[in-house]
Amino acid sequence: MNVRQADGSGVVHVAKPQMKETYCGRAVDEEEWVITSKEANCTACARSGAPMPQGATISAADRGRASVSTEA
């Protein structure tokens, strides 16, 4: 599930299944975080093993940086 802080910088994180924290280690407080349909863009979540959306691939050049791109 993708979440972002309601008053944050716009970075979209991936919450772990329990919705207690994100893959990058941020605690999720229901009053400060909102669920969003936007694609996650937190590279720390990606490096920590967050699941990728269907159809997303990691290019060979970006494998070390865990950048995610979606094929059109």
C-alpha positions as CSV (number, residue, x, y, z in Angstrom):
1,M,0.0,0.0,0.0
2,N,1.4,3.4,-0.9
3,V,1.3,6.2,1.6
4,R,2.5,9.7,2.0
5,Q,2.7,12.2,4.8
6,A,-0.3,14.6,4.8
7,D,1.9,17.7,5.3
8,G,5.1,16.2,3.9
9,S,7.4,16.8,0.9
10,G,5.4,14.7,-1.5
11,V,7.6,11.6,-1.3
12,V,5.4,8.5,-1.6
13,H,6.5,5.5,0.5
14,V,5.5,1.8,0.5
15,A,3.9,0.7,3.8
16,K,4.5,-2.8,5.1
17,P,1.5,-5.1,5.2
18,Q,0.8,-4.3,8.9
19,M,0.7,-0.5,8.1
20,K,2.9,0.2,11.2
21,E,5.9,1.4,9.2
22,T,7.3,1.9,5.7
23,Y,9.9,-0.3,4.1
24,C,12.5,2.5,4.7
25,G,11.7,2.4,8.5
26,R,9.4,5.4,9.0
27,A,6.6,4.9,11.6
28,V,3.2,5.3,10.1
29,D,0.8,7.3,12.2
30,E,-2.8,7.2,10.8
31,E,-3.3,10.9,11.6
32,E,-0.2,12.1,9.8
33,W,-0.2,9.7,6.8
34,V,-2.7,9.2,3.9
35,I,-3.1,6.3,1.5
36,T,-2.5,7.4,-2.1
37,S,-2.8,5.8,-5.5
38,K,0.3,7.6,-6.7
39,E,3.3,5.4,-7.6
40,A,5.9,5.1,-4.8
41,N,9.0,7.2,-5.4
42,C,11.1,6.6,-2.2
43,T,14.4,5.0,-3.3
44,A,15.0,3.9,0.3
45,C,11.8,1.8,0.3
46,A,12.9,0.3,-3.0
47,R,16.4,-0.6,-1.7
48,S,14.8,-2.1,1.4
49,G,12.8,-4.6,-0.6
50,A,9.4,-2.9,-1.2
51,P,7.3,-4.7,-3.8
52,M,7.4,-3.1,-7.3
53,P,4.1,-2.3,-9.1
54,Q,3.1,-4.7,-11.9
55,G,4.8,-3.8,-15.2
56,A,7.7,-1.9,-13.5
57,T,11.2,-2.9,-14.4
58,I,14.6,-1.9,-13.2
59,S,17.0,-1.0,-16.0
60,A,20.5,-2.6,-16.0
61,A,22.1,0.8,-15.5
62,D,19.9,1.5,-12.4
63,R,20.2,-1.9,-10.7
64,G,22.7,-0.5,-8.2
65,R,20.7,2.6,-7.4
66,A,17.3,0.8,-7.2
67,S,15.6,3.3,-9.5
68,V,12.2,2.1,-10.8
69,S,10.8,2.9,-14.3
70,T,7.6,1.8,-15.8
71,E,7.4,0.5,-19.3
72,A,4.7,2.2,-21.4
